[in-house]
Amino acid sequence: MMEQEEKKLPYEEFIKRAILSLRKEPYKGIHTVYSGFNEAFKQYYEGADPIEVTNRLAREGKVVIRPVRGGVMLYLPDEAPLGSKTEDVLKKMGL
């Protein structure tokens, strides 16, 4: 029983659970700072860097990160908004 208590969720599973349980309708994602995700991550994984982990998972296509005021939003890959504001601006400028 002791062994099971010490086993931590894989990062991907922790982030997926966080997104599904912390998001507020009508939003599909969570703000990493305002939702409390960053602090919960650091506590659960004993000081691991949530920015480093979420960036790596984003590069692997397992989560989607969108910059917003005060931090970033995390989304599940199939629920992320299409495109980005930067892409929209460049498109409107004809670039």
TILOPA-677142 format. One line per 8 residues: number of its first residue (from 1); their letters; for each residue x, y, z of N, C-alpha, C. Coordinates in steps of 0.001 Angstrom, whole numbers, plus 524288, in hexadecimal, padded with zeros to 5 digits. Atoms other than C-alpha are relative to their C-alpha. Layout:
NUM	A	X:Y:Z:X:Y:Z:X:Y:Z; ...
END
This chain:
1	MMEQEEKK	80343:7FB4D:80000:80000:80000:80000:80367:804E7:80000; 7FC75:7FB91:7FFD0:80B26:80928:802E5:801F8:8015E:7FA86; 7FE0B:7FF32:80547:81040:8076B:7F500:7FC1B:80303:7FCA6; 8040C:7FD77:8031F:80352:80BC3:7EF04:7FF72:805C5:80180; 80094:7FA99:7FE47:802C9:81837:7F738:8044C:80381:7FDC9; 7FBA3:7FCE2:801E5:81021:81CB8:7F250:80005:8009D:7FA18; 8000A:7FFC0:805B1:80D29:81A65:7E3EE:7FCF8:804DC:7FE31; 80260:7FB30:80209:80A44:8272A:7DCD5:7FDB9:7FF04:7FA97
9	LPYEEFIK	80221:80037:8054E:801E2:82907:7D0D7:80425:801CD:7FC23; 7FC95:7FDCA:80411:80958:82AF2:7C425:7FE65:805B3:7FF0D; 8011C:7FA73:800ED:80A53:83971:7C09F:7FB49:800C5:7FC71; 80440:7FF56:803C8:80128:837EC:7B512:7FAB0:7FF07:8027F; 804F5:80148:7FD67:7F67A:831A9:7BD67:7FE85:80443:803F2; 800FD:7FBDC:7FC35:7F7D1:83C04:7C816:7FDD7:804D3:7FD38; 801A9:7FB58:802E2:7F672:846F9:7BE0F:7FA95:7FF3F:7FDA7; 80526:8011B:80236:7EADD:84080:7B763:7FBCA:8006C:8043F
17	RAILSLRK	803CA:7FFA4:7FBA8:7E3DF:83EF8:7C47A:7FF38:805A3:801BE; 8005F:7FA81:7FE68:7E701:84D07:7C7FE:7FC8F:80310:7FC3A; 80315:7FD25:803E8:7E15C:8523F:7BB47:7FA3A:7FE91:80084; 80573:801C0:7FFC9:7D4FD:84A0C:7BC61:7FD42:801AA:80505; 80294:7FECB:7FB0D:7D27C:84D28:7CAAE:80028:805C3:80185; 7FF73:7FA86:7FE69:7D6F7:85B60:7CBDA:7FD99:803F0:7FC43; 8021F:7FC35:803BF:7D15B:86184:7BF98:7FA76:80188:80181; 80535:7FDE8:7FED7:7C553:869E6:7C0D2:7FD3E:80106:7FAD7
25	EPYKGIHT	8030B:7FF38:804D1:7BABC:869EF:7B67F:7FF84:805D6:7FEF4; 7FFEC:802E7:804E3:7BA79:86E9D:7ABD6:80583:7FED0:7FE1B; 7FA8E:8009E:801A7:7C962:86DC5:7AB8B:80193:7FA47:7FFBA; 7FE14:80558:800C0:7D02E:86187:7A6B4:80556:7FF25:8027E; 7FAC7:80078:7FDC3:7DD59:86479:7ACE9:80045:80258:8056B; 7FF28:7FDAE:7FAD5:7E32B:868E4:7B9C2:8049D:803C0:7FFCB; 7FBB1:7FC4F:7FF6E:7EBBE:8747C:7BD2D:803A6:7FDA9:8041F; 7FC69:802C4:7FC7F:7F7E8:86EBE:7C370:800D5:802BD:80536
33	VYSGFNEA	7FF32:7FD22:7FB1F:7F91C:87979:7CDA0:7FAE3:8008E:802FD; 804DF:7FEC8:7FD45:7EB22:87D73:7D0DB:7FCFA:7FB29:801C3; 802BC:804C0:7FE6E:7E61D:86F6F:7D194:8029F:7FD51:804A1; 7FD07:80290:7FBDA:7F089:86BBC:7DB81:80328:7FB55:7FE03; 7FD4C:8047D:80240:7F647:861B4:7D21E:805D9:7FFF8:80146; 7FA53:7FFE5:7FF2B:8047B:8662C:7D360:80177:7FE6F:8058C; 7FEBD:80135:7FA90:8048A:86599:7E236:7FEAB:7FA51:80153; 80179:80570:7FF06:7FD57:85890:7E298:80401:7FC50:7FD91
41	FKQYYEGA	7FC1B:80333:802B6:80704:852EE:7D8C0:80505:7FFC3:8032E; 7FB24:7FFBF:7FCF9:812BB:8577E:7E0B4:7FF92:7FCE9:80515; 800B8:802DC:7FB15:80D0F:851DB:7ED32:7FFBF:7FA1E:7FF05; 800B4:8058F:80121:80916:844C5:7E739:80520:7FD79:7FE46; 7FB17:8021B:80208:8160B:842D9:7E033:804C4:80220:802E0; 7FBD4:7FE5D:7FC79:81E34:8489E:7EB47:803FE:803A1:7FD6C; 7FC88:7FBFA:80212:823AD:85496:7E47F:8013D:7FFA1:7FA39; 7FF15:8005D:805A7:823B4:84FFE:7D647:7FDF5:804F7:7FD5F
49	DPIEVTNR	8015E:7FB2F:802C2:822A1:85B3A:7CC83:7FB79:7FF00:7FC31; 8047A:800E4:8037A:814FA:85B79:7C659:800C4:80260:7FA93; 7FF25:7FD82:80513:81996:8648A:7BB73:8032F:7FC65:7FC7F; 7FCA9:80397:802FA:82446:85B37:7B71F:7FCE0:7FB37:7FE2C; 802FB:804BA:80146:81B1D:84F77:7B78C:7FBC1:80122:7FBF8; 80431:7FEDD:803B7:80FA4:855EF:7B089:8022B:8017B:7FAAC; 7FD8D:7FEBD:8050A:818B3:85B65:7A5FD:801B6:7FB06:7FD2B; 7FE5B:804EA:8026B:81E44:84DC8:7A397:7FB4B:7FCFE:7FDE9
57	LAREGKVV	804B5:802C1:801C1:810A9:847C3:7A2DD:7FD79:802C7:7FB5B; 8020C:7FD13:8047D:80C82:852A3:79984:8031A:7FEB3:7FB18; 7FCB9:80174:80484:8180F:84F8A:79099:7FEA2:7FA83:7FE14; 8017E:8055B:80165:813A1:84143:790E5:7FA5E:7FFA5:7FE0C; 80561:7FFF3:801DB:805BA:84556:78D42:7FC0E:7FDD0:803D6; 80380:8024F:7FC15:7FFBB:84071:799F5:7FCA6:8040D:802C4; 8031A:7FBA1:7FE0B:7FAEB:84DC6:79E8C:800E4:80497:7FC4A; 7FF61:7FB40:80323:7F8FF:85AF9:79809:80070:8048F:803C5
65	IRPVRGGV	7FF0F:7FB6B:7FCBB:7FE30:86776:79E28:7FED2:804DA:7FCD2; 80114:7FAF4:80273:7F8ED:874EF:79AD4:80179:8044C:803E1; 7FE93:7FBAD:7FC80:7FF47:88125:7A0B1:7FB4F:80393:800F2; 80411:7FC45:7FE82:7F5DD:88A07:7A7FF:80243:80394:80438; 7FE2E:7FC64:7FBF6:7F71D:89542:7B17B:800CB:7FD18:80528; 7FEE6:8024D:7FAE8:7FD8B:890B5:7BE00:801D0:7FA5D:7FFE3; 7FE3D:8056F:80043:801CC:88362:7B90A:7FE8A:7FD82:7FADE; 801B1:802CB:804A8:7FCF1:8792E:7AF82:7FB14:7FCE9:80130
73	MLYLPDEA	80477:8038D:7FF9D:7F0C7:87146:7ACEF:801C9:7FAA9:7FE25; 7FEEB:8055F:80197:7F1CC:86276:7AC19:7FAFC:7FD97:7FDEF; 80473:8029E:8026D:7E8C2:85AB7:7A33A:80173:7FA67:7FEA5; 7FF47:80528:80246:7E6F6:84CA0:79F5E:8007E:800D6:7FA24; 7FF06:7FF0E:80596:7EB90:84B3D:79133:7FB10:8005B:7FCA6; 804B9:7FFF0:80347:7DDFC:84890:78BA6:7FC1D:80436:8018B; 8039D:7FBE7:7FE42:7D7BA:853FA:792FD:8024E:8057E:7FF96; 7FD67:7FAEA:80046:7E15C:85EFE:79077:7FD88:80364:7FBC6
81	PLGSKTED	801E9:7FC79:80413:7DCD2:86B03:78919:80387:7FF97:7FB36; 7FCF7:8005F:804CB:7E119:86A9C:77B03:80304:80502:7FF1A; 7FCC8:7FB6B:80120:7EC22:873A5:77734:80174:802EB:804EE; 7FE99:7FCB6:7FB92:7F182:87E26:77FD5:7FEEC:805A1:7FE86; 800F4:7FA7D:80118:7EF5B:88CA5:78116:8044B:8023C:7FC84; 7FBA5:7FE25:8032F:7FCC8:88F00:77B42:7FF26:7FE8E:7FA4D; 80106:801BA:80555:7F958:886E9:76F53:7FB8A:80328:7FD93; 80467:7FCEF:801EA:7EC6B:88E3A:76E0C:801B0:80576:7FE62
89	VLKKMGL	7FE23:7FAB1:80116:7F338:89B72:76E8C:80330:80010:7FAF9; 7FCD0:8003C:804B7:7FD38:89796:76452:7FCB3:7FF05:7FB2A; 80376:80142:8046D:7F28D:89210:75B9E:7FD0B:804EF:7FE50; 802D4:7FB3A:80143:7EABC:89EB7:75C7F:80387:80403:7FD60; 7FC3B:7FC60:80258:7F713:8A628:758E8:801CB:7FE21:7FAAB; 7FE78:80216:8050E:7F8A8:89D91:74CF6:80572:7FDB1:7FFFA; 7FAAA:8021A:7FF8E:80551:897A9:751F4:7FFF0:7FA34:8015A
END
